[in-house]
């Protein structure tokens, strides 16, 4: 009986410690391995030739609570080297199968694993929101001059790489390089 009551107290003690110390359910976005490179949690290996692994969810900009969009500058400042390059987005476009769903695209890699790229739309430089549920707009880390950068943009019929103004705001999906 004494053993049972001690084991019953352990979960209660853990809960009390978490409440006192402010534990949360959120996991860290990344950590560093012994080699010094960033290791992201929640990445999916799609079997791409480059070996790039894609995070299973978009990064949410805390400064945009309604949509979670980033301008290019915000994304580079906050997420930098974890953002995909133009080449990595293009590899995702060309090496994977894309199937439109209610939420965006199911993107299936050569090894059969998949991620979902949702279609939340984007915010124009004027602050207006466009194409919610119809368009995905994903930043690359690759600038094109001082005012533009490369994006992966899609809708139900088109997936392509486009040059876009950095003042627009879109989604960011991180990669493990």
C-alpha positions, 0 to 999 in steps of 0.5 A: 500500500505504501508503494502504491501511494508513493507512485500516486503522488509522483504525477501530482508532484510533477504537475505541481512543479510544472505549475510553479516553474511555468511549464508549457506544452510547446516544444522548442523550435530547434536545438543545437547538436554537437556539430553546432548545426541546428536540429529542428523538431517535427521534420519530415524526410521526404526522400529528396535528392538533396536530403533536405527535411521539411518541418511539418507545420508553418512557423507562426509570426507572433506579431501577426496573430490573425494569420501568422504571416511574415514579411521577408525581412521579418522572416530573415531576421527571426528564422534566417538559416532555417528558411529554405533557399530558392533551390530547396523550394524548387526541388520540393516543387519538381521532385514531389507529387502535389495533390490539392486538398481542402486545406492546400496541397498534400506534397508527397516525396519520392519515399512516400512520406508527405507534408501538407502546405496549407493555403492561407493566402497572403498580405499585400504591401498595402496591408490587405489580405488576399486569396485566403484558402485559395493560395499558398505563398511561401518565402525562400531565403533567397533575395532577388535584389534589394526589394524582391525575393523568391517565393513558392506560390500555388493555387488549385491549378498552379505551383510555381516559383515567382519573384515577389516584393519583400513588403508582402507577407506570407508563410514560412516553412522551415527546413533541416539542411 
